[in-house]
Amino acid sequence: MAKEKQVSFKFRRGLNVGQIDATFDTFLRDAFVDVGESSILADTTSPKCIVVGRTGAGKTALLLRLEEIEERVIRIHPDALSLQYLSNSTMLPQMARAGVHLEVFYNLLWRHVFIMELIRARFNLREESGGLSFLEKITTALGANRAEKAALEYYRQWNPKLWETTDVRVREITSTLNERISTDAGIKALGVHIGVGGHSGEDTTQRVQFKERAQAIVNEITMEHMSVGMDLVKRQVLVDKQKPYFILIDDLDRAWVDAAFAYDLIDALVDTAGEFGKLPNVKIVVALREDIVDTIHARFGSLRQQREKHEALFLRLQWTKTQLQSLVDERVKILLRREYGGEVCLATLFPPEHPKHGNAIEYAMVRTFDRPRDIIDFVNKCLEVASEIGAVRLSWSVLLEAERRYSTTRLRSLEDEWLERFPGIGILFEAFRGAKDGFSFAELEDERLTRVCIRGEELESSQPLALPVLAFQMLEIRRPVDIWRMLLPTLVRVGFLGIKVNPSSQTRFSYETFDLASATDTDGAVFYFHPAVYAALGIRDPVRGN
């Protein structure tokens, strides 16, 4: 095969092959690389409806693509769900602390939101329609069907402003529950503010009575009513088999006042999306970060669905290096077509093979976490450096300077991605600055653990669950190697380290499919840093084993 000739031209300031945030990526429409996920999401007979992937894996891009190719798409933004309002509620956390199971309410909340969004879309209802106009339109459409009219009346009672926007309806249905709880004669008679008070027998009895009475009120939202609502949608909304509805939810990874509360809601959302998957001609499509799914499944509780039950709903995004190269090739062609006029691709943009560093494309790809965001960022950094020095070609000196900048941003983004799940993880990253690549448990220096524990002692009062704090607390009772056995699996889990189980095996990273638990428990395992962090941490002799 003939070797590609490297092209040369003037790199202008501001040239890029796209934004790492798909929402602002102007290349997305013309350079979208479909590896099969779009057709799976568009198939309402497929149970795959929860798009799961790490930050930058293409979740948002996939939802934007679905929105572009399908006709009946309803997008619900997190702000429109009033989730912050729910998180700030005083009644719901109190009920949860009292032991009231709120899963049925959370499921009702999601069902209510989805059902009303579908009804609004089907009958072209707007906020300015007003309650009377809304009810007139629906009543006319339903005709004499008593069951469906009863369902509508049920939803009207729970949410008098059901014709309003989503955020208003979420607030209304929550307020209705709060009112029923706070005005219930049985609960008022108990005269106890749950979550506060002593531990006397009388107080304990009152708390048990509160829990039972509050649970009874929540359970009044029966599955029968919810089933009737689903039947209404099936009969009156999903009538055209050729034109399905899609409800999209993205950006559920923002900061919450009460993270545990958020996970309860997201857990219920996954369940509800699966329930709607049983209806014809509709699909609830949700984008979730992998670490959020990881956290949900790490929690314990008798009412939580098992990982296997959720897995059938998950569409996990995984990219091959060939697919990533195709993605960047398309973007390079679009970017430089007017500048160069020829058929430009990554192979003609990057410098020829280097005696020490090897093939330039492979050099860049191995420094990604097999995600579009990473390779886009790397190429953008190359264009940035070239424009700054006035280069007319991308040389290896340009690539190496781009790698230094890229490595710094990737290490920071890796910490941001996993900080909520693993507090203090950035301190562990920094403890390995200047380390030698390729080490076993036994070869880890005590001095690096000392760095971690010093920071752990400083954070003990402010961040008691941070990883360095746990390491510091174990120091007096466990050997250093045992503490590393506790810490290193987390570093493998987030992709900071890869693992080579035995001399004949390959070095594997967490975004590749393998048994993480059994691999990290192997005494003879050798750990390697991900090449993305080499430059940022000054890793010595960065040579991976195969």
Secondary structure, DSSP 8 states (H G I E B T S, - for coil): ------------TT--S--SSGGG-TTTTTS---SSHHHHHH-TTS---EEEE-TTSSHHHHHHHHHHH-SEEEEE-GGGGTHHHHHT-SHHHHHHHTT---HHHHHHHHHHHHHHHHHHHHTT--GGGHHHHHHHHHHHHHTT-HHHHHHHHHHHHH-TTTTS-HHHHHHHHHHHHHHHHHH-HHHHHH---TT-S---HHHHHHHHHHHHHHHHHHHTS-HHHHHHHHHHHHHHTS--TTS-EEEEE--TTS--SSHHHHHHHHHHHHHHHHHHTTSTTEEEEEEEEHHHHHHHHH---TTS--HHHHHTTEEE----HHHHHHHHHHHHHHHHHHHH-S---HHHHS---BTTTB-HHHHHHTTS-S-HHHHHHHHHHHHHHHHHHT-SS--HHHHHHHHHHHHHHHHHHHHHHHTTTSTTHHHHHHHTTT-BSSB-GGG--HHHHHHHHHHHHHHTTT-TTSHHHHHHHHTTTS-HHHHHHHHHHHHHHTTSEEEE-STTS--B-TTS-S-HHHHHT-TT-EEEE-GGGHHHHT-BS-----
